[in-house]
Amino acid sequence: MGVAGLWPLLKPAQSVTTLTALSLTKFGAPSRGFRIGIDASIWFVHAGYGKEGENPELRTIFFRCAQLLSEGFLPLFVFDGPLRPGVKRGKRINKHGNKLVTGMQAMIESFGFEYRTAPGEAEAELAFLNRIGVIDGILSDDVDNFLFGAHTVIRNRSSTHAHAKSTIDKAKVYTYILPHHALSDINREELIFIALCSGGDYGTGLENCGVKISYGLARAGFGKTLCQAALTYDKDSDELQHFLRQWKSELAQELKINASGLLPRKSPKLASTIPDSFPDIKVLLAYLRPVTSENPSLPLLAEICEFYFEWGFLESIIKRFRTVIFHGITLRIMRRACILKQACEAKPIDFETIRGYFASGDYVFEDTGCPRPEFIRHVSKTRTHESTSHTLEYRVAVDPTILVQLLTCGVKGIRRPDDEDEWAEFEELENGSSDDEDGVKGRAKKKKHPRPTLSGLLELWLPAVLVKEAVPGLVEAYEVVQKQKEEKKAGKGGRVKTMEPKAK
């Protein structure tokens, strides 16, 4: 998407990291997290590859949201608005909205992520939000974000690791930051000019004018002067028309003789075929002047899954959430504890606190009267792993009882498990659950296997910087135990056994 061939040009501004490490770069900021912007329309495209089960597109979106949650980001999704351009890449755009919008927005809300609808194009709105500091970066495949003025773009892993086999490789992402010292001659004006010449979403550009020639012309100053004129003069003014005539003459001369020495070669044929319609001022202004986190609710997430997915019954929801949701929810809970502590409103990480911040909605909570277990139990290990760019992490034992109770409140019981047979009770009566004619109890009853436990402790790897601030007492207790172990080990090592040599 966007300008073909522009990503390789921006490679000097590229860095490789993991999403986990990237999300922690803004932990010290007031937001306590990396605020990442996402163009919803790109997710619609990716969701179209889902083929299995009920609502396969929303299933894909659900698991991608779960991945964002587990990596600690604060996402903001932006949807295209009514004032977006009517034509893109020569094709008329459907402005009636995607059929997935309602379901996706409900999913986003249930995860506690934010979304908004842009006045025009989502990518232009995201670039604006990045430029003014509302978001820290944009997760996107589209290089056009830079043309709209974005500073930081993180490429989707699906586009950068299509052939990656290693888990470590798949965890890595490419981040591009502009302006960059290695690309001092590239800024927004130059990128827009390259799009005008080589073609982009809004136009086909000049025939046989690729990125290399466009880049050379941009470095020669043609992009900067054109953008400045478009912003200075009215688009229908005589002044702009006079400027364009002179500008095009100089552009053609540069293509013929390569006076600057910045072009890869002379292009006299291209110089002689520049159309009168170039540059398209409407396209230029579309780039220059585009029309431009509540916490997750566990009960609402459970309700959404029950409604949309065939596995939406309580036991399966709990099982899947233990795998794909609870890690991310724990990150959010601990982040909330840090925020409250910073605001001098420190609260224990207990049922009341978690319910207050992670169970929005009109749900009834059953009070059993029994004491609820501690949410964070203990710290048991440390590690640095390549999948998180060797970020120091603690192995934390989490009791999910509170989370399961909140999930239960959102499940209405409108689905049955796939293996539950509503006629089983009647079949058992027919096939021998009562005494047979000889007075011998029937043996047709199937052996019941115990259901796997869904309430056991979770052992999660969590960033040490987060754990230390959220539950410092548990970290101190862990360090005391480790110190005692080291002292005990050192004491044993001091008593060296001497062995008598064997007699020959």
C-alpha positions as CSV (number, residue, x, y, z in Angstrom):
1,M,0.0,0.0,0.0
2,G,1.1,3.6,-0.6
3,V,4.2,4.4,-2.7
4,A,5.7,1.2,-4.1
5,G,9.4,0.9,-3.4
6,L,9.6,3.5,-0.7
7,W,10.2,1.1,2.3
8,P,13.7,0.1,1.0
9,L,14.6,3.8,0.6
10,L,13.8,4.3,4.3
11,K,15.9,1.4,5.5
12,P,18.6,3.6,7.0
13,A,15.9,4.8,9.4
14,Q,14.9,1.3,10.4
15,S,15.6,-0.4,13.7
16,V,14.8,-4.0,14.8
17,T,13.2,-4.8,18.1
18,T,10.4,-6.7,19.7
19,L,6.9,-5.4,20.4
20,T,7.4,-6.2,24.2
21,A,10.6,-4.2,24.4
22,L,9.0,-1.4,22.3
23,S,6.0,-1.2,24.6
24,L,8.2,-0.7,27.6
25,T,10.0,2.3,26.1
26,K,7.2,4.6,27.3
27,F,6.6,3.0,30.7
28,G,8.2,6.0,32.4
29,A,5.9,8.4,30.5
30,P,2.8,9.8,32.2
31,S,0.6,7.3,30.2
32,R,2.6,4.4,31.6
33,G,2.6,2.7,28.3
34,F,3.3,2.9,24.5
35,R,0.2,4.4,22.8
36,I,0.0,2.8,19.4
37,G,-2.3,3.9,16.6
38,I,-3.9,1.3,14.2
39,D,-5.7,1.9,10.9
40,A,-8.8,-0.3,11.3
41,S,-9.1,-0.7,7.5
42,I,-5.9,-2.7,7.4
43,W,-7.3,-5.1,10.0
44,F,-10.4,-5.6,7.8
45,V,-8.1,-6.8,5.1
46,H,-6.2,-9.2,7.4
47,A,-9.4,-10.4,9.0
48,G,-10.6,-11.5,5.6
49,Y,-8.1,-14.4,5.6
50,G,-9.9,-16.0,8.6
51,K,-12.0,-19.0,7.3
52,E,-12.7,-21.2,10.3
53,G,-15.6,-21.3,12.7
54,E,-18.4,-18.9,13.4
55,N,-17.6,-15.2,12.5
56,P,-14.1,-16.1,11.3
57,E,-13.2,-12.5,10.6
58,L,-14.0,-11.4,14.2
59,R,-12.2,-14.4,15.5
60,T,-9.0,-13.1,13.8
61,I,-9.6,-9.6,15.2
62,F,-10.1,-11.1,18.7
63,F,-6.8,-12.9,18.7
64,R,-5.0,-10.0,17.3
65,C,-6.4,-7.8,20.0
66,A,-5.4,-10.4,22.6
67,Q,-1.8,-10.2,21.2
68,L,-1.7,-6.4,21.6
69,L,-3.0,-6.7,25.1
70,S,-0.4,-9.3,26.1
71,E,2.4,-7.1,24.7
72,G,1.4,-4.2,26.9
73,F,0.3,-1.6,24.3
74,L,-2.3,1.1,24.7
75,P,-4.0,0.9,21.3
76,L,-6.1,3.5,19.5
77,F,-7.9,2.3,16.4
78,V,-9.0,4.8,13.8
79,F,-11.7,4.2,11.3
80,D,-12.1,6.0,8.0
81,G,-14.6,8.8,8.0
82,P,-17.1,10.2,5.5
83,L,-14.8,12.8,4.0
84,R,-12.2,10.3,2.8
85,P,-11.3,10.5,-0.9
86,G,-13.8,8.9,-3.2
87,V,-11.1,7.3,-5.4
88,K,-7.9,5.5,-4.5
89,R,-5.5,3.7,-6.9
90,G,-8.0,4.5,-9.7
91,K,-10.8,2.7,-8.0
92,R,-14.0,4.1,-6.5
93,I,-14.1,3.7,-2.7
94,N,-17.1,2.3,-0.9
95,K,-18.0,4.9,1.7
96,H,-20.9,2.9,3.2
97,G,-18.5,1.3,5.7
98,N,-17.3,-2.3,6.2
99,K,-19.7,-4.9,7.5
100,L,-17.3,-5.7,10.3
101,V,-17.3,-2.2,11.8
102,T,-20.0,-2.8,14.5
103,G,-18.5,-6.1,15.7
104,M,-15.0,-4.8,15.6
105,Q,-15.9,-1.7,17.6
106,A,-17.7,-3.8,20.2
107,M,-14.6,-6.0,20.4
108,I,-12.3,-3.0,20.8
109,E,-14.4,-1.6,23.6
110,S,-14.5,-4.9,25.4
111,F,-10.7,-5.0,25.4
112,G,-10.6,-1.5,26.9
113,F,-8.9,-0.2,23.8
114,E,-9.9,3.2,22.2
115,Y,-11.2,3.9,18.8
116,R,-12.4,7.0,16.9
117,T,-13.6,7.8,13.5
118,A,-11.5,10.2,11.4
119,P,-13.1,13.0,9.5
120,G,-11.4,11.7,6.4
121,E,-8.7,9.0,6.0
122,A,-7.6,7.0,9.0
123,E,-3.9,7.0,8.1
124,A,-4.0,10.8,7.8
125,E,-5.6,11.1,11.2
126,L,-3.1,8.7,12.7
127,A,-0.2,10.7,11.3
128,F,-1.7,13.9,12.8
129,L,-2.1,12.2,16.2
130,N,1.5,10.9,16.1
131,R,2.8,14.4,15.1
132,I,1.1,16.1,18.0
133,G,2.1,13.4,20.5
134,V,-1.3,11.8,21.2
135,I,0.1,8.5,20.1
136,D,3.7,7.3,20.2
137,G,3.7,5.3,16.9
138,I,1.6,3.7,14.2
139,L,1.3,0.0,13.5
140,S,0.9,-0.1,9.8
141,D,1.9,-1.6,6.4
142,D,1.3,1.7,4.7
143,V,4.3,4.0,4.1
144,D,1.8,6.8,3.3
145,N,1.7,7.5,7.1
146,F,5.0,9.4,6.6
147,L,3.6,11.4,3.7
148,F,0.9,12.6,6.1
149,G,3.6,13.7,8.6
150,A,4.0,10.7,11.0
151,H,7.2,10.3,12.9
152,T,7.2,6.6,14.0
153,V,5.8,3.7,12.1
154,I,6.0,0.0,13.1
155,R,5.5,-2.4,10.3
156,N,3.0,-5.2,10.9
157,R,4.7,-8.5,11.5
158,S,2.5,-10.2,8.9
159,S,4.2,-8.1,6.2
160,T,7.8,-8.2,7.4
161,H,8.0,-11.9,8.5
162,A,6.0,-13.7,5.9
163,H,8.7,-16.4,5.6
164,A,10.0,-16.4,9.1
165,K,10.2,-19.8,10.8
166,S,11.9,-19.1,14.1
167,T,9.7,-17.9,17.0
168,I,12.4,-15.4,17.8
169,D,12.4,-14.0,14.2
170,K,8.6,-13.8,14.3
171,A,8.7,-11.7,17.5
172,K,10.8,-9.0,15.9
173,V,9.4,-5.9,14.2
174,Y,10.8,-3.1,12.1
175,T,10.4,0.4,13.4
176,Y,11.0,3.4,11.2
177,I,11.6,6.9,12.7
178,L,11.7,10.2,10.8
179,P,13.5,12.5,10.7
180,H,16.6,10.4,11.0
181,H,20.3,11.5,10.9
182,A,21.0,8.9,8.2
183,L,18.3,10.4,6.0
184,S,18.9,14.1,6.5
185,D,17.8,14.8,3.0
186,I,14.4,13.1,3.4
187,N,11.5,14.8,5.0
188,R,7.8,15.0,4.4
189,E,8.0,17.3,1.4
190,E,10.5,15.0,-0.3
191,L,8.3,11.9,0.3
192,I,5.2,13.6,-1.0
193,F,7.1,14.6,-4.2
194,I,8.3,11.0,-4.7
195,A,4.6,9.9,-4.4
196,L,3.6,12.5,-7.0
197,C,6.3,11.4,-9.5
198,S,6.4,7.6,-9.0
199,G,2.7,7.1,-8.1
200,G,0.8,6.4,-5.0
201,D,-2.7,5.9,-3.7
202,Y,-4.0,9.2,-5.3
203,G,-2.4,9.1,-8.7
204,T,-0.3,7.0,-11.1
205,G,2.6,9.5,-11.3
206,L,4.9,10.1,-14.3
207,E,5.3,7.2,-16.7
208,N,8.6,5.4,-16.3
209,C,9.6,7.6,-13.3
210,G,10.5,5.2,-10.5
211,V,11.5,5.9,-6.9
212,K,15.3,6.3,-7.7
213,I,14.7,9.1,-10.2
214,S,12.0,10.7,-8.0
215,Y,14.4,10.6,-5.0
216,G,17.1,12.3,-7.0
217,L,14.8,15.1,-8.1
218,A,13.6,15.5,-4.5
219,R,17.2,15.8,-3.2
220,A,17.7,18.5,-5.9
221,G,15.0,20.6,-4.1
222,F,12.0,20.2,-6.4
223,G,9.8,18.7,-3.7
224,K,10.4,21.3,-1.2
225,T,9.8,24.3,-3.5
226,L,6.6,22.7,-4.9
227,C,5.1,22.0,-1.5
228,Q,6.0,25.5,-0.3
229,A,4.3,27.1,-3.3
230,A,1.2,24.9,-2.9
231,L,0.9,26.1,0.7
232,T,1.6,29.7,-0.1
233,Y,-0.6,30.4,-3.2
234,D,-4.3,29.7,-3.7
235,K,-4.7,26.6,-5.9
236,D,-6.6,28.5,-8.6
237,S,-4.4,31.6,-8.5
238,D,-2.3,33.0,-11.3
239,E,0.7,33.1,-9.0
240,L,0.6,29.4,-8.6
241,Q,0.2,28.8,-12.3
242,H,3.2,31.0,-13.1
243,F,5.3,29.2,-10.5
244,L,4.3,25.8,-11.9
245,R,5.3,26.8,-15.5
246,Q,8.8,27.8,-14.3
247,W,9.1,24.9,-12.0
248,K,8.2,22.3,-14.7
249,S,10.7,23.9,-17.1
250,E,13.5,23.5,-14.5
251,L,12.3,20.0,-13.7
252,A,12.5,19.0,-17.4
253,Q,16.0,20.5,-17.8
254,E,17.2,18.6,-14.7
255,L,15.9,15.3,-16.2
256,K,17.7,16.1,-19.5
257,I,21.2,17.0,-18.2
258,N,21.3,15.9,-14.5
259,A,23.0,19.2,-13.5
260,S,22.8,18.4,-9.8
261,G,24.4,15.0,-10.3
262,L,21.8,13.5,-7.9
263,L,19.9,11.5,-10.5
264,P,20.9,7.9,-11.3
265,R,21.0,8.8,-15.0
266,K,19.9,11.3,-17.6
267,S,16.3,10.9,-18.7
268,P,15.6,13.1,-21.8
269,K,12.7,10.9,-22.9
270,L,10.9,11.3,-19.6
271,A,11.6,15.1,-19.7
272,S,9.8,15.3,-23.0
273,T,6.7,13.4,-21.9
274,I,5.8,15.3,-18.8
275,P,2.0,15.9,-19.2
276,D,0.3,19.2,-18.7
277,S,-1.7,17.8,-15.8
278,F,1.5,17.3,-13.8
279,P,1.7,18.0,-10.9
280,D,-1.9,17.3,-9.8
281,I,-2.5,20.1,-7.2
282,K,-5.5,18.3,-5.8
283,V,-3.4,15.2,-5.1
284,L,-0.6,17.4,-3.6
285,L,-3.1,19.1,-1.3
286,A,-4.6,15.8,-0.3
287,Y,-1.2,14.9,1.2
288,L,-0.4,18.4,2.5
289,R,-3.8,19.2,3.9
290,P,-5.7,16.0,4.6
291,V,-9.1,16.2,6.3
292,T,-8.0,15.4,9.2
293,S,-7.5,4.0,27.4
294,E,-10.5,2.9,29.3
295,N,-9.5,-0.5,30.8
296,P,-10.7,-3.8,29.4
297,S,-14.0,-5.1,30.8
298,L,-13.7,-8.8,31.5
299,P,-17.5,-9.4,31.8
300,L,-18.1,-7.5,28.5
301,L,-15.3,-9.5,26.8
302,A,-16.9,-12.7,27.9
303,E,-20.3,-11.5,26.7
304,I,-18.9,-10.6,23.3
305,C,-17.2,-14.0,22.9
306,E,-20.4,-15.8,23.9
307,F,-22.4,-13.9,21.3
308,Y,-20.0,-14.1,18.4
309,F,-18.0,-17.4,18.7
310,E,-19.1,-21.1,18.7
311,W,-16.8,-21.7,21.7
312,G,-18.6,-19.0,23.7
313,F,-19.6,-21.0,26.7
314,L,-18.1,-20.5,30.1
315,E,-15.7,-23.4,30.4
316,S,-14.2,-22.7,26.9
317,I,-14.1,-19.0,27.5
318,I,-12.1,-19.5,30.7
319,K,-9.8,-22.0,29.0
320,R,-9.0,-19.6,26.1
321,F,-8.8,-16.5,28.3
322,R,-6.2,-18.3,30.5
323,T,-4.1,-18.7,27.4
324,V,-4.6,-15.5,25.4
325,I,-6.1,-12.8,27.7
326,F,-5.1,-13.2,31.4
327,H,-1.5,-12.4,30.7
328,G,-2.4,-9.1,29.1
329,I,-5.0,-8.3,31.8
330,T,-2.4,-8.9,34.5
331,L,-0.2,-6.4,32.8
332,R,-3.0,-3.8,32.7
333,I,-3.9,-4.5,36.4
334,M,-0.3,-4.0,37.5
335,R,0.0,-0.9,35.3
336,R,-3.1,0.5,37.0
337,A,-1.6,-0.2,40.4
338,C,1.5,1.9,39.4
339,I,-0.7,4.7,38.2
340,L,-2.7,4.8,41.4
341,K,0.5,4.7,43.4
342,Q,2.0,7.6,41.4
343,A,-1.2,9.6,42.1
344,C,-0.9,8.9,45.8
345,E,-4.0,6.7,45.6
346,A,-2.3,3.4,46.2
347,K,-4.8,0.5,46.6
348,P,-4.2,-3.3,47.1
349,I,-4.6,-5.4,44.0
350,D,-7.7,-7.1,45.3
351,F,-11.2,-7.9,44.1
352,E,-12.7,-4.5,44.7
353,T,-9.8,-2.7,42.8
354,I,-9.9,-5.1,39.9
355,R,-13.7,-5.0,39.7
356,G,-13.7,-1.2,39.9
357,Y,-11.3,-0.8,36.9
358,F,-11.8,-4.0,34.8
359,A,-15.5,-4.8,35.0
360,S,-17.3,-1.8,33.5
361,G,-20.9,-2.4,32.5
362,D,-24.2,-3.3,34.2
363,Y,-23.3,-6.7,35.7
364,V,-24.3,-8.4,38.9
365,F,-21.5,-9.9,41.0
366,E,-22.4,-12.8,43.3
367,D,-20.9,-12.4,46.8
368,T,-20.2,-15.9,48.1
369,G,-19.1,-14.6,51.5
370,C,-15.9,-16.6,51.2
371,P,-12.6,-14.8,51.4
372,R,-11.0,-14.3,48.0
373,P,-7.4,-15.4,47.4
374,E,-4.5,-13.0,46.7
375,F,-4.3,-12.1,43.1
376,I,-0.5,-11.9,42.9
377,R,0.9,-14.8,45.0
378,H,4.7,-14.7,44.6
379,V,7.8,-14.2,42.4
380,S,9.8,-17.4,41.7
381,K,12.3,-16.8,38.9
382,T,14.0,-14.2,36.7
383,R,15.1,-14.3,33.1
384,T,16.3,-12.3,30.1
385,H,15.1,-13.8,26.8
386,E,15.7,-13.0,23.2
387,S,12.0,-12.9,22.4
388,T,11.7,-9.7,24.5
389,S,15.1,-8.2,23.5
390,H,16.6,-9.6,26.7
391,T,14.3,-7.5,28.9
392,L,14.6,-8.5,32.6
393,E,11.4,-10.4,33.6
394,Y,10.1,-12.0,36.7
395,R,8.2,-15.3,36.8
396,V,5.0,-14.3,38.8
397,A,2.4,-16.7,40.1
398,V,-1.1,-15.3,39.6
399,D,-4.3,-16.7,41.0
400,P,-7.0,-16.1,38.4
401,T,-10.0,-16.7,40.7
402,I,-11.0,-13.1,40.7
403,L,-10.7,-12.9,36.9
404,V,-12.8,-16.0,36.5
405,Q,-15.5,-14.6,38.7
406,L,-15.7,-11.4,36.6
407,L,-15.9,-13.5,33.4
408,T,-18.7,-15.5,34.9
409,C,-20.8,-12.4,35.4
410,G,-20.8,-11.7,31.6
411,V,-21.8,-15.1,30.4
412,K,-25.6,-15.4,29.9
413,G,-25.7,-19.2,29.1
414,I,-27.0,-18.9,25.6
415,R,-24.7,-21.6,24.2
416,R,-24.0,-25.2,25.1
417,P,-20.6,-26.9,24.8
418,D,-20.0,-28.7,21.5
419,D,-19.8,-32.1,23.3
420,E,-22.9,-31.6,25.4
421,D,-25.8,-33.8,24.3
422,E,-29.1,-32.5,25.4
423,W,-30.6,-36.0,24.9
424,A,-27.9,-37.8,26.9
425,E,-30.0,-38.0,30.1
426,F,-32.8,-39.7,28.3
427,E,-30.5,-42.1,26.4
428,E,-28.9,-43.2,29.7
429,L,-32.4,-44.1,31.1
430,E,-33.1,-46.1,27.9
431,N,-29.7,-47.9,27.7
432,G,-29.4,-49.2,31.3
433,S,-29.0,-46.5,33.8
434,S,-31.9,-48.2,35.7
435,D,-32.0,-51.9,36.7
436,D,-32.4,-54.4,33.8
437,E,-34.8,-57.3,33.8
438,D,-32.4,-59.6,35.8
439,G,-32.1,-57.0,38.5
440,V,-28.5,-56.3,37.5
441,K,-27.6,-52.6,37.1
442,G,-26.9,-51.7,33.5
443,R,-23.4,-51.3,32.4
444,A,-24.0,-49.1,29.4
445,K,-23.0,-46.0,31.3
446,K,-19.9,-44.4,29.8
447,K,-16.9,-43.7,32.0
448,K,-16.7,-40.0,32.9
449,H,-13.3,-38.4,32.7
450,P,-12.6,-35.6,35.2
451,R,-12.7,-32.2,33.6
452,P,-9.3,-30.3,33.4
453,T,-9.0,-27.7,36.2
454,L,-9.4,-24.2,35.0
455,S,-8.7,-22.5,38.3
456,G,-5.0,-23.4,38.8
457,L,-2.3,-20.7,39.3
458,L,-0.9,-19.0,36.2
459,E,2.9,-18.7,36.0
460,L,3.5,-15.6,33.9
461,W,6.7,-13.8,32.7
462,L,6.2,-10.1,33.4
463,P,8.5,-7.1,32.9
464,A,10.6,-6.6,36.0
465,V,10.3,-2.8,35.9
466,L,6.5,-3.2,36.2
467,V,6.5,-5.9,38.9
468,K,9.0,-4.0,41.1
469,E,6.8,-0.9,41.2
470,A,3.4,-2.7,41.4
471,V,4.3,-5.3,44.1
472,P,7.7,-4.3,45.6
473,G,7.1,-6.4,48.7
474,L,6.9,-9.7,46.7
475,V,10.1,-8.7,44.8
476,E,11.9,-8.0,48.1
477,A,10.7,-11.4,49.5
478,Y,12.0,-13.2,46.4
479,E,15.4,-11.4,46.6
480,V,15.7,-12.4,50.3
481,V,15.0,-16.0,49.5
482,Q,17.6,-15.9,46.7
483,K,20.2,-14.3,48.9
484,Q,19.6,-17.0,51.6
485,K,20.0,-19.7,48.9
486,E,23.3,-18.2,47.7
487,E,24.6,-17.9,51.3
488,K,23.7,-21.5,51.9
489,K,25.3,-22.6,48.7
490,A,28.4,-20.6,49.5
491,G,28.6,-22.2,52.9
492,K,28.4,-25.7,51.5
493,G,31.1,-24.8,49.0
494,G,33.5,-23.8,51.8
495,R,33.7,-27.4,53.2
496,V,35.9,-29.1,50.6
497,K,36.3,-32.8,51.0
498,T,39.8,-34.2,50.7
499,M,40.3,-37.7,49.3
500,E,43.1,-40.0,50.4
501,P,45.1,-41.3,47.4
502,K,44.6,-45.0,46.8
503,A,47.4,-47.3,47.7
504,K,49.2,-48.8,44.8
